Amino acid sequence: CGRPVVAFATGGLPECVSDGSTGYLAPPFDTSQLAAGIARIIDDPTHRQMLGGAARSHSEQRFSARRLVPRFSSLYRELLEVQS
């Protein structure tokens, strides 16, 4: 959606968000860092747009159907071969 993400660095989020490039990641449960990341994108519209544009590009490159469908298809074929 072309929006920067501010989140805790847990689960799969570090794979999706590049800290300082596509948004901000805070250590788990560090609400001060989380709030600081939110404040950064609210206070600087130009920076927010830059992060958002980078987030969109990052997402399209890594998570588009064109990229993921062949990978999942390959994985499914491998799994079917293992079961045979």
N, C-alpha and C positions, 0 to 999 in steps of 0.2 A: 504493500500500500504506500510505499515511499515515506514511511514514518520511522524515526529512530525508536529503539526499544531501550527501556531502562528496566533492569530486572536483577534479581539475585542470581549469582553464578551457580546454579544448581541444575541437576538433570541434564537435559539436552540443550539448554539455553546457551552455554558457551560455544556449542557447535553452530548455533544460529546467529549469535551476536558477537561481533568483533569489537571488544572494548575500546572505546575511543574512536572507532572508525565507523561503525554502523549504529552505535548506541553506547550505553554504559552498563557495565556489570558490577554489582556490589557483592562483597563476600556474603555468604548466607547469614541471615538474621542481622546484618549491619544496616539498620534503618537509617542511620546518619549518612552513610555512603549512598544509599538508595535515594534519599532526599536530595543529596548534593547533585546526583546525576539528573534528577528531574529538574532541579533548579537551573542547571546548566542549559538544558534544552529550552526551558521556558524563557530564560533571560536573554538568549541570543538567537533571534530568528534566522539569521544567516547561517549560523552554525547548525541549527536544527534542520534547515533545508539541506545543507551539505551532508549531514549524517543520514537524513532520510533518503536522499538520492543514492548514497553509498549502500544503504540497507536494501533498497530495491534491486540494485545491480547485483549485490551479493546473493540475494535470495533467488533471482532469476538464474544466476550462474550455477548455484549449488542445488537448488530445489525445484527447478522447472520440470514439467512432465517429460520434456524432450530428454532431459538428463536422467531422471529417476526411473522412467518406465523400462528402458533397456537393462538397467541395473537390477530392478526387481524381477524382470523376466528371466534374467540369467540366474539369479538366486533361486527362483522357483524351479527352473530346470535342474539345477544342482541338487536341490532337495528331492525332487522326484527321482533322480538317478540314485540317490542314497537309499531311498525306500525300496527301489526295485531289486 
